[in-house]
Amino acid sequence: MKKLFIIAAALALWSGPALAGEKAVALDLHSHSICSDGIYTPEYLVDLAKTDTLRYYALSDHDTVACVARAQAQAKKDGITLVPAIEVSAEDDRMHILGLNLNLESPAIARLEKWADRARRARLPAIVAALEKAGVKLDAKNDVVIPKINAQRKADGKPPLSDSEAAALTLDQAQSMLAGHITRPDIAAALLARGYVSSKREAFDKYIGDDCPGYAEFQGPHFRDVIHAIHEAGAIAILAHPYTIYKGRKPPLVYSDKDYQSFQEIANDLLDAGLDGFEAFRPGWENEMDDFRLLEKVAAEYKGKKTVLFSAGSDFHGPGVTSVKGLYTEGLPVKYAKPLLKALKLD
């Protein structure tokens, strides 16, 4: 009898690779604009979400909400629901936590933005210095920051800075003109433009990826502080692309000065700290069934008295920036969407 119960429970937990025949809610709760390391304006992304007939859409730039108000205004015109969001870089920048449906005016979000601004401004010259030791010469202002300013201005239909305007700026002043922050993909773009690599992927693999000669550490807030700030802003906290914090890495995983031997250990501590759920669905998730099963196992075995939410998002940056070619259009199965939308107060 006990054996039959275990088999039945396992079948109830696992519903098959394609979740065939299930109704789904059209949503994408993870994407990026020119305010972080995406290539499209927030207005264009909202129009794209409408074209893809998404019912709910979130702009979740890295460590900034600078473009969310623009996205909200466009969503109102397009008649879709915009979920104000942010993707916070926690710990060593391997752990990213989404804050979904947040209060943009919350002091907690302002604190997170300031933390990221300090950390990323310190990291840029550190990466440039490390690259120079490896024989790669980049100018932080002229090769990295000014091109990003001009890319943002171009996307907004504005002319680029003149040579004299750019020359008059200090590195700090130039960074203050950005919507958002400089991230490693911006440095990858500079390496590509200078001819050191033939693709942004090569830039990471050869120069600025983890354990590469141009890598410089990033110290973000501890995950408990990030989750607390997201909740303080009235949002829910979702672990973005959860597989990236353990795949391709050998234990122990070190977070908040603690060693973890498995993903399930860190996932349980995240949930104990208030994490609301995981970004379980993304383009190609059907090809990563072992990872999906692991998330379901963590959710089923978690001992806390709450429902562990599953979310969906593309992590779309734009063609050529990542392997993701568009927004997430498969939809989130209703059995997962219902509790998520209830938590987001969108049901």
N, C-alpha and C positions, 0 to 999 in steps of 0.2 A: 504494500500500500504506500509506504514511504517512498519507494522507488518511483511509483507511478506519479506521485505528487511532484517529485523533483523534475521528472520529464515534462509534466504539464506546465510547471512554472517556467522551465527553460523555453518551451514553445511559446508561452505567453510573452516572455521577455524578448525573444528574437522573432521578428516578423518577416525576415527574408530580405535579400539584397536590394530589391527595387521597391519594396513596400507597395507591391503591385495592387492596383485597384483602389488605393486609398485616395480620398479627397485631400486637396492641399490648399493652403492659403498662399497667395502670391505675395511674397515679401523678400526684401534684401536688407538686412540690418547691419551691413558692414561695407563701407566704401570710402574712397579718398578723392579729394579735390586738389586744386592748385594750392590750397592752404597747407597741405603737408607734402606728400611726395606723389600726388596724382597729377595728371596732365590736363584735366578738364575743369571748367568752371563749375561751381555748384549749380548754377542755373541749367547748364547743359546736362549735368547728371540727373537732375530732377526730370527734365524733358525725356531723357533716355529711360528713366524708370516708368514714365507715363507710356512711352512707346512700347515698352515691354509689358504693359498692363499690370504693373505691380500695384498692389493695394496699399502696402506699407513700405516705406523706404527710409533708411537712415544714412545720413552723412556722418562719418565717424573719423574725422581726421586725427592724425597722430598728435596728441598732447595739446590740442587747441580747438576752440569752438569759433574761431574767427570767421568762418564762412557759413556757419549754421543759419544765421539770420537771413542771409541771402537765399539759402536753400528753402527756408520756411516761406519766404515771400513768393518764390517761384512755385512751390507746392500748392500754395493757396490759389494761384492762377490756374494750375493744371488740375486741381481737384483731387489730389492724392494726399494721403496722410504722411507727413514728414515727422519722423521720430528724431528729435534732437539728441545727438550722441557725441561721444569722444572715445578714442582708443588711447588708453594711458599706458605708457612704457614703464613697467615696474621692474624692480630689482636690477638685473644686469642687461636689460633690454631684450632678453629672450622671452620674458613673460609679458604679454599684452592683455589688458583687461578693458573690455568695453563697458562704458556707462551709457545705458539706453534710457531714453525719455527723461533727460535731466533738465533741471532748472538752470538756464543759461546765466542767470544773475547770481547764482549761489557763490558765496565766498570760498566754498570748498573747491569748486572748479577753478577759480582764480588762483588758489594756492597750488594746485596741480600744474597749471600752466606756467607759473613762475618757477616752480621746481624744474620743469623740463627745459625752460628757457636758459636757466643758469647752467644746467648740465650739458645741454647741447652746444651752448656758446663755448664752454670749456673744452668740449670734445673735438670741435672742428680744428683748432690749431694743433691739438695733440695728434690727430690723425695726419695732418699735413706734415708735422715734424717727423712722425714715424715713417711716412712715405719717403721723405727726403733722405733718411738714413738708408732706405732701400734703393736709392738712386732714382726716385720718382719726384720730380719737382712740380708742385702746384702752388699757386698763390691763392690763399684762402678767400680774399676779397674778390679779386678779378677773375679767377677761374671757377669759383664755386658760388659765391653769394650774388655777384652782379648778374651772371647769366640766369639765376633763378628769379631775381627781381624782374629782369626783362621778360622772362617766360610768363610770369604772372601778369605783367603789364600787357603783353601781347594777347594773352587769353582774355583779358578784360577790354581789349580794343584800344589800348593806350600805346603811344610811341615808346620806344626804349629810352633809357637814360642816355644822354649825350656823353661823349668821352669826358668832357670837362665836368659834367655833373658827377659821373662815376669817380673821377680822379679826386674830387673834393671830399669824398666820403671816407671816413675811417671805417675799419672793419666793423666796429661796434655800431656805428651809425647805419651802415649798410644793412646789417642784420636786423636793426630796428625797423627798417622799411618793409621787411618781409611780412606777408600774411602767413603766420606759422613759423616753423623752425627749419634749420638745415639738418637733414638726415643723411644716412649713408648712401641712399640712392642718388642724392644730389652730388655726392662726391664721385660716385660711379659714373654719373653723366659727365663730370669734368674730366675724368680719366679717359673716357671715350672720346670726348671732344679734342683732347690733347694728343690722341693717337697712341696712348699707352696700351689700350685694349681694343678689341674688336666688338665687344658687347658689354652691357652692364653686368651680365652674369659672369663674364670673365673677370671683371673688376672685383667682384666679391670673391670669386674662387682664387684669384691670384694675389690680390692686394689688401682688400679691406674686410673680408669675411673673418669670422672667428678664427683665431690662431694664425692669421696671416700677418705679414710684416707691417702692414699699415693699420692694424687693428688698435683701437684705443678703448679702454673700458668706459662704460656708461654706468652711472650709479643713479638709478631711479628710486622712488620711494618703496618701502617694503610693502608687500602685497596687502597686509592688514590695513596699512594707512590708506592705500588706494581704494580698497573696498569700502572702508569707513567714509572716505570723502565722497565716493559715488553715492552711497546711501544718504549722506548728509544733503546731497544735491537732489534728493528725491528720485533717484534713478535705480535701476537694477544693474547688478554687476555680472558680466558674462565673460568667461575666459575665452579669448579669441584664439582661433587656430590652435586648439589645445595640444595637438600632436607635436608641434614644433618645440615644446619645452622638454620633450624627452627623446624624440626620434633622432637617431644619429649621434646620440650622446651616451657615454658610459656613466653608470652611477659611481659615486653618489652625485645627485643633483643638489646644488647648494642654493638655498633661498632663505633670506632673512636669517643668515648665519646658522642654518640648520642643514644637516646632511640628510638627504632622502634617497632611499634605495630603489624606489619605484614610483611610477606616475601615480598609482593609487594612493600612496602615502601623502604625496604633496596635494593631490586632489582632495583628500579628506581634510587636510589642514586648511585648504582654501575654503572648503564648504563650512568648516567650523568657524572660520573667520568671517563668514557672511556671504561668500560667493553664492550667487543665485543659480548659476548654471553654466553650460558649455555651448560653444558654437560647434554643434555636431554636424551640421549640414553645410556643405560648400560645393562648388563645382568639382565633380569627380569623386565625391565621397563614396560612391558605389565601388570604386576601385581600391578603397582602403577599409575593407570590412573588418579586419582585425582591430583597427583603431576604433571604429564605430562600436564594435562589440565591447571593447574595453570601456568606453564611455557609458554604455548601457549597464555594464557590470558595476562600475563605480556608483552610478545613480541608484541601482537596485539595492546595493549593499550598504549604502550610506546610512548611518545610524541616527542621524539628526532628524528632528521632527519637521521636515519641510519637503516639498516637492522640488526635485532638482530639474530645472528647466533646460530644454534644448532649443537652441536658436539656429538661424540660418543666415549666411552672408557670403558674398562673393570675394570680399577683400579686393575689389576692383580698383585699379589705379589708372588704367588706360592701356591701350595696345602697346606692346613692346616694353612695358615697365615690369610686368609680371607675366606668368604663363596664363593667367585668367584673362579670357578674351571678352568678357562682358559681365553684366549684372547676373545675379542668381535668379533664374527663371523657372526652375523646377518646382518651386514652392515648398512650404513646410507642411508636412502631413498634419491634418486637423488634430490628431490626438496630442501632438506636441504644440501646435499653434494655440489651441484653446487656453492652456495654462499660461503660456507665454504672454498672450495678449491680455489676459486677466491681470497678470503681474504688472504689465505696462499700462494698465487702466485704459486699454483700447478696445475692450470687448463690448 
